[in-house]
């Protein structure tokens, strides 16, 4: 089947669920802010804790700090997915944000490396919102024409968070010997920051998270198919507040105006709308339509009948699915469904994609923050210890606020890409083609990263270093913005709607496994390569991993 291109923007935005997507956007935004804020000062935090005793081992301990979050996310994501299925998406989102808030406070006031490690572990353990948010967006944007915009908004919000998080971490942290505490700080704040140099960014982000929790409780509607008709007192309070702030208006989606249905009424209501068929998906190489209301499988999506009384059982009996090698959802498990090639290969490709993307964003500041290594030559002159092309040691001595600027600025580039380039590309190419094309560009970026060391010479203007860095990070961010939404859309469309909640959580767990393995592996490789003056090795390893992700992408069928 040929890939499906996105409809015109005006068609995509017609009847788009803006209000609810706005609320869930606050939840999504808080994730990258909390996650990314650590990276500008992670090198200095590990250094100040003096846990390694050897500066070349800082990368190893930084890797553990980054991997702890992902490891605990592997353990908890599926459980949070089941929690969301049993108690509702809204409660999962609220508790996840509160868990992150507590973890940030522990991290900010940590007095040794192991307290910081526990804090990062708790952040992964107590928050499973990444998979739940995906599910909520899929349940809000039930029409195909809305899905491209809805899922691309996740990447846009990640880019916004990638601007705000590193900015807060870079400017509000005060590593020892790096930055002075401003004189205009109140005395109590100066004392706190002096004793806990990394407390301020975490405190500020915790306040932002509490704001998001409040908005979720008061204004987010439950999207769980069987729980969304239950009474929600939080929505009632939110509706009451809305009418007080904006007299004469009311939230039409509020619980106060929604009808609480019994099971019999819900089933009766569903039977009256069995003609509403949407959300196609691919199984065993064939496209099927699905009734979001009845929960039944229907005829192949290209052959959907328009007769209102045609039921799914009459159109595609179980025998037809058996002939195609497909076991109906009521007779299979989510694990069995995930092993179909059309579902399996996107998840595998996503594993390798997450592995190299996370390793890059965590270890680029670590590499750049390492001291510039020089040596004295026999003639008395001072020169770089590195020798082009194979001997590379050290970094360029970048400060935490400069690293924060770098990450934040490239986040702004990502926002511009999502606003202007992304709609242009998606209207002309299908999701799989965009995904494949983007993955082929990562290796070239990774290979040339370590050679920035050779620009640290008196004969080369300093501003060339920043041109080099901003070009690399902006190019990588552009590719990420174009590929990640396609990956989410591919996984969403290839899995059966009745398994989407669990499979989204499973894909998050598998991605978290990659985010655990990547920093752990790269931390050891970076420490070893720095000790042996081959600092290019880790970046070439990332290039190899990105090639594997690209190879897997060519096993994905067009959707």
Secondary structure, DSSP 4 states (H G I P E B T S, - for coil): -PPPPP--HHHHHTT--HHHHHHHHHHHHHHHHHHHTTHHHHHHHHHHHT-SSSGGGHHHHHHHHHHHHHHHHHHHHHHHHHHHHHH-HHHHHHHHHHHHHHHHHHHHT--SHHHHHHHHHHHHHS--HHHHHHHHHHHH--SHHHHHHHHHHHHHHHHHHHHHHHHHHHHH---TTT-PPPTTS-HHHHHHHHH-TTHHHHHHHHHHHHHHHHHHHHHPPP--TTTTTS--HHHHHHHHHHHHHSTT---TTSGGGS----HHHHHHHHHTTTT--EEEEEETTEEEEE-TTT--EEEEGGG----TT--HHHHS-HHHHHHTT---GGGS-HHHHHTSHHHHHHHHHHHHHHHHHHHHHHHHHHHHHSPPPEEE-TTS-EEES-BTTTBB-S-----HHHHHHHHHHHHHHHHHIIIIIHHHHHTTS-HHHHHHHHHTTHHHHHHHHGGGGGG-STTS-HHHHHHHHHHHHHHHHHHHHHHHHHHHHHHHHHS-GGGHHHHHHHHHHHHHHHHHHHHHHHHHHHHHHHHTTBTHHHHHHHHHHHHHHHHHHTTSPP-
